[in-house]
Amino acid sequence: MDDDLRVGPPLAGGERETLRAYLEYHRATLAMKCADLTDEQLREQSMPPSTLSLLGLVRHLAEVERTWFRRVFEEPDIPLVWSDSLDFQAAYDASGSGRSEAFAAWISEIEHSRRIERAAASLEVVGHQPRWGEDVSLRMVMVHVLLEYGRHNGHADLIREGVDGVVGA
């Protein structure tokens, strides 16, 4: 992984700037873990019985972005991309999917998330999380999504190493 083009988060900065930078860093990390792989390699599953793959992670994180930004702050009834029943595990099964479809959905959802975050007056802006039936702040959403990426980028490290032996941050 010599082509690390990620921008590191600031070592000192405001809360919003820091959250935004860490989220961007983790988005770029997932993209880096998937770089230079074929569709077949992206669909390679981690280990039985898990169906987890790099492509499945991209699909899942598209759903995470959609659920935590669009559904909370704009469109509470918008369906998930790969599930009619709010089954977040459905995205992991990437057997019939390819890079172009999964990455297009993921990038589109990231763009929506960025727009929503930038338009918010502050981290105190509140939206409604329909699945929980609770109001949540933009701060909580950003932290939650950041934790999702952190957890799944750890999975991506292991999966990528299993696919072709490449390791790296």
MARBA-3410 file (N, C-alpha, C, O; in Angstrom, 1 decimal):
169
0.8,-1.2,0.0,0.0,0.0,0.0,0.9,1.2,0.0,0.8,2.1,0.9 ~ 1.7,1.4,-1.0,2.6,2.5,-1.1,1.9,3.8,-1.5,2.5,4.9,-1.3 ~ 0.8,3.7,-2.2,0.1,4.8,-2.7,-0.9,5.4,-1.7,-2.1,5.4,-2.0 ~ -0.4,5.7,-0.5,-1.3,6.2,0.5,-1.5,7.7,0.3,-0.7,8.5,0.7 ~ -2.7,8.0,-0.2,-3.0,9.4,-0.5,-3.9,10.0,0.6,-4.5,11.1,0.4
-4.1,9.3,1.7,-5.0,9.8,2.7,-4.4,11.1,3.4,-3.2,11.2,3.5 ~ -5.3,12.0,3.8,-4.9,13.1,4.5,-5.2,12.9,6.0,-6.3,12.6,6.4 ~ -4.1,12.9,6.8,-4.3,12.7,8.2,-5.1,13.7,8.9,-5.0,14.9,8.5 ~ -5.8,13.3,9.9,-6.6,14.3,10.7,-5.7,15.3,11.4,-4.5,15.0,11.6 ~ -6.2,16.5,11.7,-5.4,17.5,12.4,-5.0,17.0,13.8,-5.7,16.3,14.5
-3.8,17.4,14.2,-3.3,17.1,15.6,-3.9,18.0,16.6,-4.0,17.7,17.8 ~ -4.4,19.2,16.2,-5.1,20.1,17.0,-6.1,20.8,16.1,-5.8,21.3,15.0 ~ -7.3,20.9,16.6,-8.4,21.5,15.9,-9.7,21.5,16.6,-9.8,20.9,17.7 ~ -10.7,22.1,16.1,-12.0,22.1,16.7,-12.6,20.8,16.6,-12.2,19.9,15.8 ~ -13.7,20.6,17.4,-14.4,19.3,17.4,-14.9,18.9,16.1,-14.7,17.8,15.6
-15.7,19.8,15.4,-16.3,19.4,14.1,-15.2,19.2,13.1,-15.3,18.2,12.3 ~ -14.2,20.0,13.0,-13.1,19.8,12.0,-12.4,18.5,12.3,-12.1,17.8,11.3 ~ -12.3,18.1,13.5,-11.6,16.8,13.9,-12.5,15.6,13.5,-12.0,14.7,12.9 ~ -13.8,15.7,13.9,-14.7,14.6,13.5,-14.7,14.4,12.0,-14.7,13.3,11.5 ~ -14.9,15.5,11.3,-15.0,15.5,9.8,-13.7,14.9,9.2,-13.8,14.1,8.3
-12.5,15.3,9.7,-11.3,14.8,9.2,-11.1,13.3,9.4,-10.6,12.6,8.6 ~ -11.4,12.9,10.6,-11.3,11.5,10.9,-12.3,10.6,10.1,-11.9,9.5,9.6 ~ -13.5,11.1,9.9,-14.4,10.4,9.0,-13.9,10.3,7.6,-14.0,9.3,7.0 ~ -13.3,11.4,7.1,-12.8,11.4,5.7,-11.6,10.4,5.7,-11.4,9.7,4.7 ~ -10.8,10.4,6.7,-9.6,9.5,6.7,-10.1,8.1,6.7,-9.5,7.3,6.0
-11.1,7.7,7.4,-11.6,6.3,7.4,-12.2,6.0,6.1,-12.1,4.8,5.7 ~ -12.9,6.9,5.5,-13.5,6.6,4.2,-12.4,6.3,3.2,-12.5,5.4,2.4 ~ -11.4,7.2,3.2,-10.2,7.0,2.3,-9.5,5.6,2.6,-9.0,5.0,1.7 ~ -9.5,5.2,3.9,-8.8,4.0,4.3,-9.6,2.8,3.6,-8.9,1.9,3.1 ~ -10.9,2.8,3.7,-11.6,1.7,3.0,-11.4,1.7,1.5,-11.2,0.6,1.0
-11.4,2.8,0.9,-11.1,2.9,-0.5,-9.7,2.4,-0.8,-9.5,1.6,-1.8 ~ -8.7,2.7,0.0,-7.4,2.2,-0.2,-7.3,0.7,0.0,-6.6,0.1,-0.8 ~ -8.0,0.2,0.9,-8.0,-1.3,1.1,-8.6,-2.0,-0.1,-8.3,-3.2,-0.3 ~ -9.4,-1.4,-0.9,-10.1,-2.0,-2.0,-9.3,-1.7,-3.3,-9.7,-2.3,-4.4 ~ -8.3,-0.8,-3.3,-7.6,-0.4,-4.5,-6.9,-1.6,-5.2,-6.4,-2.5,-4.5
-6.9,-1.5,-6.5,-6.2,-2.4,-7.3,-6.6,-3.9,-7.3,-5.8,-4.8,-7.6 ~ -7.8,-4.1,-6.9,-8.4,-5.5,-6.8,-9.5,-5.6,-7.9,-10.2,-4.7,-8.2 ~ -9.6,-6.8,-8.4,-10.6,-7.2,-9.3,-11.9,-7.3,-8.6,-12.0,-7.5,-7.4 ~ -13.0,-7.4,-9.3,-14.3,-7.7,-8.7,-14.3,-9.0,-8.0,-14.8,-9.1,-6.9 ~ -13.7,-10.0,-8.6,-13.6,-11.3,-8.0,-12.8,-11.2,-6.7,-13.3,-11.8,-5.7
-11.7,-10.5,-6.6,-11.0,-10.4,-5.4,-11.8,-9.6,-4.3,-11.7,-9.9,-3.1 ~ -12.5,-8.6,-4.8,-13.3,-7.8,-3.8,-14.4,-8.6,-3.2,-14.9,-8.4,-2.1 ~ -14.9,-9.7,-3.9,-15.9,-10.6,-3.4,-15.4,-11.7,-2.6,-16.2,-12.5,-2.1 ~ -14.1,-11.9,-2.6,-13.6,-13.0,-1.8,-14.0,-12.9,-0.3,-13.8,-11.8,0.3 ~ -14.5,-14.0,0.2,-15.1,-14.0,1.6,-14.0,-14.3,2.6,-13.0,-15.0,2.3
-14.1,-13.7,3.7,-13.1,-13.7,4.8,-12.8,-15.2,5.2,-11.7,-15.6,5.2 ~ -13.8,-15.8,5.7,-13.7,-17.2,6.2,-15.1,-17.8,6.5,-15.9,-17.0,7.1 ~ -15.3,-19.0,6.2,-16.6,-19.6,6.5,-16.9,-19.6,8.0,-16.0,-19.7,8.8 ~ -18.1,-19.4,8.4,-19.3,-19.2,7.6,-19.6,-17.8,7.2,-20.6,-17.6,6.6 ~ -18.7,-16.9,7.5,-19.0,-15.5,7.2,-19.0,-15.2,5.7,-18.2,-15.8,4.9
-19.9,-14.4,5.2,-19.9,-13.9,3.8,-19.3,-12.6,3.7,-19.3,-12.0,2.6 ~ -18.6,-12.1,4.7,-17.9,-10.8,4.7,-16.8,-10.7,3.6,-16.0,-11.6,3.5 ~ -16.9,-9.7,2.8,-15.9,-9.4,1.8,-15.6,-7.9,1.8,-16.4,-7.1,2.4 ~ -14.6,-7.5,1.1,-14.3,-6.1,0.9,-15.5,-5.4,0.2,-15.9,-4.3,0.6 ~ -16.0,-6.0,-0.8,-17.1,-5.4,-1.5,-18.4,-5.4,-0.6,-19.1,-4.4,-0.7
-18.6,-6.4,0.2,-19.6,-6.4,1.2,-19.5,-5.2,2.2,-20.5,-4.6,2.6 ~ -18.3,-5.0,2.6,-18.0,-3.8,3.5,-18.4,-2.5,2.8,-19.0,-1.6,3.5 ~ -18.0,-2.3,1.6,-18.4,-1.1,0.8,-19.9,-1.0,0.8,-20.4,0.1,1.0 ~ -20.6,-2.1,0.5,-22.0,-2.0,0.4,-22.6,-1.7,1.8,-23.5,-0.9,1.9 ~ -22.1,-2.3,2.8,-22.6,-2.1,4.2,-22.4,-0.7,4.6,-23.3,0.0,5.1
-21.3,-0.1,4.3,-21.0,1.3,4.7,-21.8,2.3,3.9,-22.0,3.4,4.3 ~ -22.2,1.9,2.6,-23.1,2.8,1.9,-24.5,2.8,2.7,-25.1,3.9,2.8 ~ -24.9,1.7,3.2,-26.1,1.6,4.0,-26.0,2.4,5.3,-26.9,3.1,5.7 ~ -24.8,2.3,5.9,-24.6,3.1,7.1,-24.7,4.6,6.9,-25.3,5.3,7.6 ~ -24.0,5.0,5.8,-24.0,6.5,5.5,-25.5,6.9,5.2,-25.9,7.9,5.7
-26.2,6.1,4.5,-27.6,6.4,4.1,-28.5,6.5,5.4,-29.3,7.4,5.6 ~ -28.3,5.5,6.2,-29.2,5.4,7.4,-28.9,6.5,8.4,-29.8,7.0,9.0 ~ -27.6,6.8,8.6,-27.3,7.7,9.7,-27.3,9.2,9.3,-27.3,10.0,10.1 ~ -27.2,9.4,8.0,-27.3,10.8,7.6,-28.6,11.1,6.9,-29.4,11.9,7.4 ~ -28.9,10.5,5.8,-30.1,10.8,5.0,-31.4,10.4,5.8,-32.3,11.2,5.8
-31.5,9.2,6.4,-32.7,8.8,7.1,-32.9,9.6,8.3,-34.1,9.9,8.7 ~ -31.8,10.0,9.0,-32.0,10.8,10.2,-32.3,12.3,10.0,-33.1,12.8,10.7 ~ -31.7,12.9,9.0,-31.8,14.3,8.8,-32.6,14.8,7.6,-33.0,15.9,7.5 ~ -33.0,13.8,6.7,-33.7,14.3,5.5,-34.9,13.4,5.1,-36.0,13.9,5.0 ~ -34.6,12.1,4.9,-35.6,11.3,4.3,-35.8,10.0,5.2,-35.3,9.0,4.9
-36.6,10.1,6.2,-36.7,9.0,7.1,-37.3,7.7,6.5,-37.1,6.6,7.0 ~ -38.0,7.8,5.4,-38.6,6.6,4.8,-37.9,6.1,3.6,-38.3,5.2,2.9 ~ -36.7,6.7,3.3,-36.0,6.2,2.1,-35.5,4.8,2.4,-35.0,4.5,3.5 ~ -35.7,3.9,1.5,-35.3,2.5,1.7,-33.8,2.3,1.7,-33.1,3.2,1.2 ~ -33.3,1.2,2.3,-31.9,0.9,2.1,-31.7,0.5,0.7,-32.6,0.2,-0.1
-30.4,0.5,0.3,-30.1,0.2,-1.1,-30.3,-1.3,-1.4,-30.8,-1.6,-2.5 ~ -29.9,-2.1,-0.5,-29.8,-3.6,-0.7,-30.8,-4.4,0.1,-30.8,-5.6,0.0 ~ -31.7,-3.7,0.8,-32.6,-4.5,1.7,-33.9,-3.7,1.8,-33.9,-2.5,2.0 ~ -35.0,-4.4,1.7,-36.3,-3.9,1.8,-36.8,-3.9,3.3,-37.7,-3.3,3.7 ~ -36.1,-4.7,4.1,-36.5,-4.9,5.5,-35.5,-4.4,6.5,-35.5,-4.8,7.7
-34.7,-3.4,6.1,-33.7,-2.8,7.0,-32.8,-3.9,7.6,-32.4,-3.8,8.8 ~ -32.4,-4.8,6.8,-31.5,-5.9,7.2,-30.1,-5.4,6.7,-29.7,-5.6,5.6 ~ -29.3,-4.9,7.7,-28.0,-4.4,7.3,-27.0,-5.5,6.9,-26.0,-5.2,6.2 ~ -27.3,-6.7,7.3,-26.5,-7.8,6.9,-26.6,-8.2,5.5,-25.7,-8.8,4.9 ~ -27.7,-7.8,4.9,-28.0,-8.1,3.5,-26.9,-7.5,2.6,-26.6,-8.1,1.5
-26.4,-6.4,2.9,-25.4,-5.7,2.1,-24.1,-6.5,2.1,-23.3,-6.4,1.1 ~ -23.8,-7.3,3.1,-22.6,-8.1,3.1,-22.5,-9.1,2.0,-21.4,-9.5,1.6 ~ -23.6,-9.6,1.6,-23.6,-10.6,0.5,-23.4,-9.9,-0.8,-24.4,-9.5,-1.4 ~ -22.2,-9.9,-1.3,-21.9,-9.1,-2.5,-21.7,-10.1,-3.7,-21.0,-9.7,-4.7 ~ -22.2,-11.3,-3.5,-21.9,-12.3,-4.6,-22.4,-11.9,-5.9,-21.8,-12.3,-6.9
-23.5,-11.2,-6.0,-24.0,-10.7,-7.3,-23.7,-9.3,-7.6,-24.3,-8.7,-8.5 ~ -22.8,-8.7,-6.9,-22.4,-7.3,-7.1,-21.0,-7.1,-7.7,-20.2,-8.0,-7.6 ~ -20.8,-6.0,-8.2,-19.4,-5.6,-8.7,-19.0,-4.3,-8.1,-19.8,-3.5,-7.5 ~ -17.8,-4.0,-8.4,-17.1,-2.7,-7.9,-18.0,-1.5,-8.4,-18.3,-0.6,-7.5 ~ -18.3,-1.4,-9.6,-19.0,-0.2,-10.1,-20.3,0.1,-9.4,-20.5,1.2,-9.0
-21.1,-0.9,-9.2,-22.4,-0.7,-8.5,-22.2,-0.3,-7.1,-22.8,0.6,-6.6 ~ -21.4,-1.1,-6.4,-21.2,-0.9,-4.9,-20.5,0.5,-4.7,-20.9,1.2,-3.8 ~ -19.5,0.8,-5.4,-18.7,2.0,-5.2,-19.6,3.2,-5.6,-19.5,4.3,-5.0 ~ -20.4,3.1,-6.7,-21.3,4.2,-7.0,-22.3,4.5,-5.9,-22.5,5.7,-5.6 ~ -22.8,3.5,-5.3,-23.8,3.7,-4.2,-23.1,4.3,-3.0,-23.6,5.3,-2.4
-21.9,3.8,-2.7,-21.2,4.3,-1.5,-20.8,5.7,-1.7,-20.9,6.5,-0.8 ~ -20.2,6.1,-2.9,-19.8,7.4,-3.1,-20.9,8.4,-3.1,-20.8,9.5,-2.6 ~ -22.0,8.0,-3.7,-23.3,8.8,-3.7,-23.7,9.1,-2.3,-24.1,10.2,-1.9 ~ -23.7,8.1,-1.4,-24.2,8.3,0.0,-23.2,9.1,0.7,-23.6,9.9,1.6 ~ -21.9,9.0,0.5,-20.9,9.8,1.1,-21.2,11.3,0.7,-21.1,12.2,1.6
-21.4,11.5,-0.5,-21.7,12.9,-1.0,-22.9,13.5,-0.3,-22.9,14.7,0.1 ~ -24.0,12.7,-0.1,-25.2,13.1,0.6,-24.8,13.5,2.1,-25.2,14.5,2.6 ~ -24.0,12.6,2.7,-23.6,12.8,4.1,-22.8,14.0,4.2,-23.0,14.8,5.2 ~ -21.9,14.3,3.3,-21.0,15.5,3.4,-21.9,16.7,3.3,-21.7,17.7,4.1 ~ -22.8,16.7,2.4,-23.7,17.9,2.2,-24.5,18.1,3.4,-24.7,19.3,3.8
-25.1,17.1,4.0,-25.9,17.2,5.2,-25.1,17.8,6.3,-25.5,18.7,7.0 ~ -23.9,17.2,6.5,-23.0,17.7,7.6,-22.6,19.1,7.4,-22.6,19.9,8.4 ~ -22.3,19.5,6.2,-21.8,20.9,6.0,-22.9,21.9,6.1,-22.7,23.0,6.5 ~ -24.1,21.5,5.8,-25.3,22.4,5.8,-25.8,22.6,7.3,-26.5,23.6,7.5 ~ -25.4,21.7,8.2,-25.9,21.8,9.5,-25.2,23.0,10.2,-24.0,23.2,10.1
-26.0,23.8,11.0,-25.5,24.9,11.7,-24.5,24.6,12.7,-23.5,25.3,13.0 ~ -24.7,23.4,13.4,-23.8,23.0,14.4,-23.9,21.5,14.6,-24.7,20.8,14.1 ~ -23.0,21.0,15.5,-23.1,19.6,15.9,-24.3,19.3,16.8,-24.6,18.1,17.0 ~ -24.9,20.3,17.2,-26.1,20.2,18.1,-27.4,20.0,17.3,-28.4,19.7,17.9 ~ -27.3,20.1,16.0,-28.5,19.9,15.1,-29.0,18.5,15.4,-28.3,17.5,15.5
-30.4,18.4,15.6,-31.0,17.1,15.9,-31.8,16.6,14.8,-32.5,17.3,14.1 ~ -31.7,15.3,14.6,-32.6,14.6,13.6,-33.2,13.4,14.3,-32.9,13.1,15.5 ~ -34.1,12.7,13.7,-34.8,11.6,14.3,-34.3,10.3,13.7,-34.3,10.1,12.5 ~ -33.8,9.4,14.6,-33.4,8.1,14.1,-34.6,7.2,14.1,-35.0,6.7,15.2 ~ -35.1,6.9,12.9,-36.4,6.1,12.9,-36.3,4.7,13.5,-37.3,4.2,14.0
-35.2,4.1,13.3,-35.1,2.7,13.8,-35.1,2.7,15.4,-35.7,1.7,15.9 ~ -34.5,3.7,16.0,-34.6,3.7,17.5,-35.8,4.5,18.0,-36.2,4.3,19.1 ~ -36.4,5.3,17.1,-37.5,6.1,17.6,-37.0,7.2,18.5,-37.8,7.7,19.3 ~ -35.8,7.7,18.4,-35.2,8.7,19.2,-34.6,9.8,18.4,-34.2,9.6,17.3 ~ -34.5,11.0,19.0,-33.8,12.1,18.4,-32.3,11.9,18.7,-31.9,11.5,19.8
-31.5,12.3,17.8,-30.0,12.2,17.9,-29.4,13.4,17.3,-29.9,14.0,16.4 ~ -28.2,13.8,17.9,-27.5,15.0,17.4,-26.6,14.6,16.2,-26.3,13.4,16.0 ~ -26.2,15.6,15.4,-25.3,15.4,14.4,-23.9,14.9,15.0,-23.3,14.0,14.4 ~ -23.6,15.4,16.2,-22.4,14.9,16.8,-22.4,13.4,17.0,-21.5,12.7,16.7 ~ -23.5,12.9,17.6,-23.7,11.5,17.9,-23.6,10.7,16.6,-23.0,9.6,16.5
-24.3,11.2,15.5,-24.2,10.5,14.2,-22.8,10.4,13.7,-22.4,9.4,13.2 ~ -22.1,11.5,13.7,-20.7,11.5,13.2,-19.8,10.5,14.0,-19.0,9.8,13.4 ~ -20.0,10.5,15.3,-19.2,9.6,16.1,-19.6,8.2,15.8,-18.7,7.3,15.7 ~ -20.9,7.9,15.7,-21.4,6.6,15.4,-20.8,6.1,14.1,-20.3,4.9,14.0 ~ -20.9,6.9,13.0,-20.5,6.5,11.7,-18.9,6.3,11.7,-18.4,5.4,11.1
-18.2,7.1,12.4,-16.8,7.0,12.6,-16.4,5.7,13.2,-15.5,5.0,12.8 ~ -17.2,5.3,14.3,-16.9,4.0,14.9,-17.2,2.8,14.0,-16.5,1.8,14.0 ~ -18.3,3.0,13.2,-18.6,1.9,12.2,-17.4,1.7,11.2,-16.9,0.6,11.0 ~ -16.9,2.8,10.7,-15.7,2.8,9.8,-14.5,2.2,10.5,-13.8,1.3,9.9 ~ -14.2,2.6,11.7,-13.1,2.1,12.4,-13.2,0.6,12.6,-12.2,-0.1,12.4
-14.3,0.1,13.0,-14.5,-1.3,13.2,-14.4,-2.1,11.9,-13.6,-3.1,11.8 ~ -15.0,-1.6,10.8,-15.0,-2.3,9.6,-13.7,-2.2,8.8,-13.3,-3.0,8.0 ~ -12.9,-1.1,9.1,-11.6,-1.0,8.4,-10.7,-2.0,9.1,-9.7,-2.5,8.4 ~ -10.9,-2.4,10.3,-10.1,-3.5,10.9,-10.4,-4.8,10.2,-9.5,-5.6,9.9 ~ -11.7,-5.0,9.9,-12.0,-6.2,9.1,-11.4,-6.1,7.7,-10.8,-7.1,7.2
-11.4,-4.9,7.1,-10.8,-4.7,5.8,-9.4,-5.1,5.7,-8.9,-5.7,4.8 ~ -8.6,-4.7,6.8,-7.2,-5.0,6.9,-7.0,-6.5,6.8,-6.2,-7.0,6.0 ~ -7.8,-7.3,7.6,-7.6,-8.7,7.6,-8.0,-9.4,6.3,-7.4,-10.3,5.7 ~ -9.1,-8.9,5.7,-9.6,-9.5,4.4,-8.6,-9.2,3.3,-8.3,-10.1,2.5 ~ -8.1,-8.0,3.3,-7.2,-7.6,2.2,-5.9,-8.5,2.3,-5.4,-9.0,1.3
-5.4,-8.7,3.5,-4.3,-9.5,3.7,-4.6,-10.9,3.2,-3.7,-11.6,2.6 ~ -5.7,-11.4,3.4,-6.1,-12.8,3.0,-6.3,-12.9,1.5,-6.0,-13.9,0.9 ~ -6.7,-11.8,0.8,-6.9,-11.8,-0.6,-5.5,-11.8,-1.4,-5.4,-12.7,-2.3 ~ -4.6,-10.9,-1.0,-3.4,-10.9,-1.8,-2.1,-10.6,-1.0,-1.1,-10.4,-1.5 ~ -2.2,-10.7,0.4,-1.1,-10.6,1.2,-0.7,-9.1,1.5,0.3,-8.9,2.3
-1.4,-8.2,1.0,-1.0,-6.8,1.2,-1.5,-6.3,2.6,-2.6,-6.6,3.0 ~ -0.6,-5.7,3.3,-0.9,-5.2,4.6,-0.5,-3.7,4.6,0.3,-3.2,3.8 ~ -1.0,-3.0,5.6,-0.7,-1.6,5.7,-1.8,-0.9,6.5,-2.8,-1.4,6.8 ~ -1.5,0.3,6.9,-2.4,1.1,7.7,-3.7,1.4,7.1,-4.6,2.0,7.8
END
